[in-house]
Amino acid sequence: MDYGKFKFDAAQRAKESKRKAVHVGIKEMKYRPKIGPGDFDTKTRQVAKFLEEGHKVKITIMFRGREVFHPELGKKILDRIAEQMEGMGKSESDPRLDGRNMVMVLAPDKRAKQSAASRGPKSGGSQSNGSTPGAAAATVAPVVEAVAAVEVAAAVEATQAAEDASAPSADDTDAVAAPETAEEQPPADEKIEGEG
């Protein structure tokens, strides 16, 4: 083998490995403390898309004016985002205040992706039973609501039982109750002796 062929093959291997390498970039999404629900949902969907593509996402809450004195509002928004991205990404850095901005970095969660891939390959965007993922979510939602309703009903029954146990019985209330007959109550316009 000559040296020229060896160099050529090494260059080809290097070029191929560069082509297969995943270029992870850092994307940034900016939020404000007074963001509306529609804008929040749109930006959060975009964050999810970036995470699915394998990018890290830097989430910035921008404070203006007196908003900087209420960092808990920004923390609450960042916590909501982290909660919604729980299956797709994990928080790489906790929220921290950096001047007038609060910053948090989310990284794609490789284990969540691998477990989703191992559960079953997606064929044409539909599940193996022929239904779409949206249809599966629609069938799960009523079940979740029914379970929540049963839990609420059980909690209400337990509260009522506790109130019944702590409430005095009918026999106890007669002894404690104020007199109801007119003879037992002094008239309001009568003067009490000793008053002037």
C-alpha positions as CSV (number, residue, x, y, z in Angstrom):
1,M,0.0,0.0,0.0
2,D,1.4,3.3,-0.9
3,Y,1.4,6.4,1.4
4,G,-0.9,8.5,-0.9
5,K,-3.6,5.9,-0.8
6,F,-3.2,5.7,3.0
7,K,-3.6,9.5,3.3
8,F,-6.6,9.5,1.0
9,D,-8.4,6.8,3.0
10,A,-7.7,8.6,6.3
11,A,-9.1,11.8,4.8
12,Q,-12.2,10.0,3.7
13,R,-12.8,8.4,7.1
14,A,-12.4,11.8,8.8
15,K,-14.9,13.4,6.4
16,E,-17.4,10.6,7.0
17,S,-17.1,10.9,10.8
18,K,-17.6,14.6,10.6
19,R,-20.8,14.1,8.5
20,K,-22.2,11.6,11.1
21,A,-21.4,13.8,14.1
22,V,-24.3,15.5,15.7
23,H,-23.8,19.2,16.0
24,V,-25.3,20.3,19.3
25,G,-26.1,23.9,19.4
26,I,-27.5,26.1,22.1
27,K,-30.9,27.6,21.3
28,E,-32.4,30.4,23.4
29,M,-36.0,31.1,24.2
30,K,-36.9,34.4,25.9
31,Y,-39.9,34.7,28.2
32,R,-41.3,37.7,30.2
33,P,-42.8,37.4,33.7
34,K,-46.2,38.7,32.4
35,I,-46.4,36.3,29.5
36,G,-49.9,35.2,28.4
37,P,-51.0,31.6,28.2
38,G,-51.0,31.5,24.4
39,D,-47.5,32.8,24.0
40,F,-46.3,30.6,26.8
41,D,-47.7,27.5,25.1
42,T,-46.2,28.5,21.7
43,K,-42.8,29.2,23.1
44,T,-42.8,26.0,25.2
45,R,-43.8,23.9,22.1
46,Q,-40.8,25.4,20.3
47,V,-38.5,24.5,23.3
48,A,-39.8,20.9,23.0
49,K,-39.0,20.9,19.3
50,F,-35.5,22.1,20.0
51,L,-35.0,19.4,22.6
52,E,-36.3,16.6,20.3
53,E,-33.8,17.8,17.7
54,G,-31.0,17.3,20.3
55,H,-30.2,20.9,21.0
56,K,-29.6,22.4,24.4
57,V,-32.1,25.2,25.2
58,K,-31.2,28.3,27.3
59,I,-34.4,29.7,28.7
60,T,-34.2,33.4,29.7
61,I,-36.8,35.3,31.7
62,M,-36.3,39.0,31.0
63,F,-37.2,41.4,33.8
64,R,-37.9,45.1,33.1
65,G,-38.3,47.9,35.6
66,R,-39.7,46.8,39.0
67,E,-40.3,43.3,37.8
68,V,-36.7,42.5,38.9
69,F,-37.8,42.8,42.5
70,H,-40.1,39.8,42.0
71,P,-37.8,36.9,40.9
72,E,-40.3,34.4,42.3
73,L,-42.5,35.1,39.2
74,G,-39.7,34.2,36.9
75,K,-38.9,31.1,39.0
76,K,-42.5,30.0,38.8
77,I,-42.4,30.2,34.9
78,L,-39.1,28.3,34.7
79,D,-40.5,25.6,37.0
80,R,-43.6,25.3,34.8
81,I,-41.4,24.9,31.7
82,A,-39.2,22.3,33.4
83,E,-42.3,20.4,34.5
84,Q,-43.7,20.3,31.0
85,M,-40.3,19.2,29.5
86,E,-39.8,16.4,32.1
87,G,-39.9,13.6,29.6
88,M,-37.9,15.3,26.9
89,G,-35.2,17.2,28.7
90,K,-33.6,17.7,32.1
91,S,-32.5,20.9,33.8
92,E,-28.8,21.2,33.3
93,S,-28.5,24.3,35.5
94,D,-30.9,25.5,38.1
95,P,-32.5,28.9,37.6
96,R,-30.2,31.7,38.6
97,L,-30.6,35.5,38.4
98,D,-28.0,37.1,36.1
99,G,-28.4,40.9,36.2
100,R,-31.9,41.6,34.9
101,N,-32.3,38.1,33.4
102,M,-33.1,34.8,35.1
103,V,-31.5,31.9,33.2
104,M,-31.9,28.1,33.1
105,V,-30.4,25.6,30.7
106,L,-32.3,22.5,29.6
107,A,-30.5,19.6,27.9
108,P,-32.1,16.7,25.9
109,D,-32.7,13.6,28.1
110,K,-31.0,10.8,26.2
111,R,-32.4,8.1,28.5
112,A,-36.0,9.2,27.9
113,K,-35.4,9.1,24.1
114,Q,-33.9,5.6,24.3
115,S,-36.8,4.3,26.4
116,A,-39.3,5.8,23.9
117,A,-37.4,4.2,21.0
118,S,-37.2,0.8,22.7
119,R,-41.0,0.8,23.4
120,G,-41.7,0.5,19.7
121,P,-40.8,1.9,16.4
122,K,-43.1,4.5,15.0
123,S,-44.4,3.5,11.6
124,G,-45.8,6.4,9.6
125,G,-46.7,8.4,12.6
126,S,-49.4,5.9,13.8
127,Q,-49.3,3.3,16.6
128,S,-49.5,-0.4,16.0
129,N,-53.2,-0.6,16.6
130,G,-53.9,1.9,13.8
131,S,-54.9,4.8,16.0
132,T,-53.0,8.1,16.2
133,P,-51.2,9.3,19.3
134,G,-53.8,12.1,19.7
135,A,-56.6,9.5,19.8
136,A,-54.7,7.5,22.5
137,A,-54.4,10.7,24.5
138,A,-58.1,11.4,24.0
139,T,-59.0,8.0,25.4
140,V,-56.7,8.3,28.3
141,A,-58.0,11.8,29.4
142,P,-61.5,10.7,30.3
143,V,-60.1,7.8,32.4
144,V,-57.8,10.2,34.2
145,E,-60.7,12.6,34.8
146,A,-62.9,9.7,36.1
147,V,-60.1,8.6,38.5
148,A,-59.8,12.2,39.8
149,A,-63.5,12.4,40.3
150,V,-63.6,9.2,42.3
151,E,-60.7,10.5,44.5
152,V,-62.5,13.9,45.0
153,A,-65.7,12.1,46.0
154,A,-63.9,9.9,48.5
155,A,-62.2,13.0,50.0
156,V,-65.6,14.7,50.3
157,E,-67.1,11.7,52.0
158,A,-64.2,11.5,54.4
159,T,-64.6,15.2,55.2
160,Q,-68.3,14.8,55.9
161,A,-67.7,11.8,58.1
162,A,-65.2,13.8,60.1
163,E,-67.6,16.7,60.5
164,D,-70.4,14.4,61.6
165,A,-68.1,12.9,64.2
166,S,-67.0,16.2,65.6
167,A,-70.5,17.9,65.5
168,P,-72.6,17.7,68.7
169,S,-75.6,15.4,68.7
170,A,-79.2,16.7,68.9
171,D,-79.4,15.9,72.7
172,D,-76.3,18.1,73.3
173,T,-77.6,21.1,71.4
174,D,-80.8,21.3,73.5
175,A,-78.8,21.8,76.7
176,V,-76.5,24.4,75.1
177,A,-79.1,26.3,73.1
178,A,-80.3,29.7,74.1
179,P,-83.9,30.0,75.4
180,E,-86.5,30.4,72.7
181,T,-89.7,31.2,74.6
182,A,-90.7,34.8,75.2
183,E,-91.1,34.3,79.0
184,E,-87.4,33.3,79.4
185,Q,-86.0,36.3,77.5
186,P,-86.1,39.7,79.1
187,P,-87.9,42.4,77.0
188,A,-85.5,44.7,75.3
189,D,-87.2,48.0,76.4
190,E,-87.4,47.1,80.1
191,K,-84.8,48.7,82.3
192,I,-82.6,46.6,84.4
193,E,-82.4,47.6,88.1
194,G,-79.3,49.5,89.0
195,E,-79.0,51.2,85.6
196,G,-79.7,54.9,85.4
